[in-house]
């Protein structure tokens, strides 16, 4: 899963996941894999432990124009992706697991 890649269609916002290099197209255009980058200090997510889950929240805007589109947790053997939508709360819960990376995608800034 270390070669996992996400693709987002700029037209319809379709989310596609691949476990390696792939040629993906949507709405008549070829998609390029999202470039992963480290979050800036003001973009960080907040993580709490609730029961046996990680409760992850953000103060990021969740308006129709500007929102977190998905949050993903990637481990060596699995990928958990939760889709978020405009005007909902910026919060998700993942089962508590060790040894993975947390990714999130803003529809405006990547």
N, C-alpha and C positions, 0 to 999 in steps of 0.2 A: 504493500500500500504506500510505500515511500515515493512511488512515482505517480500517485493519484493526481488527477487534474480535473478542474472544474471549468465549465464553459457556460456563459450566459449570453443568450441572444439579445442584442440591443433593441430589436423590434418588438418581440412578444414577451421577453423576460423569461423564456424557457430556461430551465436549469438542467444541464447535462453533466454527468460524472463519468470519467473513464479511469481505468486503472493503469493506463500507460499512454503512449503517443497514439493519437487517433486523428482522423480527418472528420470533423463534425461540421454539418451545415444545418441551418435552420432559416426559415423565411427567405430562402433563395440566396443566402450568403454564407460564406465559409467563416466559421468561428475560430478564434484563437483562444488558447488556454489562458485562464486568469493568472496574472503574475502575483505570486504571494510576496507580501512584504510585512515587516514587523509593524505592529500598531504604534502610532504616536502616543505619547503620554495622555493626551486628552481624548483618545479614542478607545482606551482600554475598557474591557468588560469587567464587571464585578462578579466574583464567584463566592458563593456560600454553600455550606453543606447542610442540606435539609433531608432528614431521614437517611436513605442510602443514595441520595441523588445530589448532583451538583446543580444548584439553582443559580443561573447566570442571568444577570441583568445589565442593562445599558442605559445611559442617559441620552443616547443618540436620538435625534428627532425621528419620529415614526409617522411623518405626514405622507400624503399621497405623492408628493414630489421628491421626498428625501427620506429614505428608510433603510434599515438593515433588512436585506432580502433573505439571507439564510445564515445559520450558524452550523458548523460541522465539527465533529470530533473524529480525528483520524488516528487509529492505532495500527500496529503492524498487521493485525488480522481482521480489522473491521472498520467501517465508516458509518457514522450516524450523522444524518443531515436533517435538520429541522428548518422548515420553510417559515418565514415570517411574512406578514402582510402589512401594508400601510394602515395606520390608525389603530393597530392593536398594540398591546403593551410590549415593550422591548424586553421580553423575558422568556427563557426556555429552561427545561430540566433535562439533564442527561443522567443515566445511571453512572454511579461513581466507579471509574476505572482508572488505572494508572498506566503511564507510559505512552501517552498520546499527545497530539497537538490539537489546539482549538483554533479554528478559522472562522472568520465572519466576513460578509460581503455587503458593502453599502452600494445602493443602486446609483449613487452619484459619484462616489470617490473610489470605488473598488474595494 
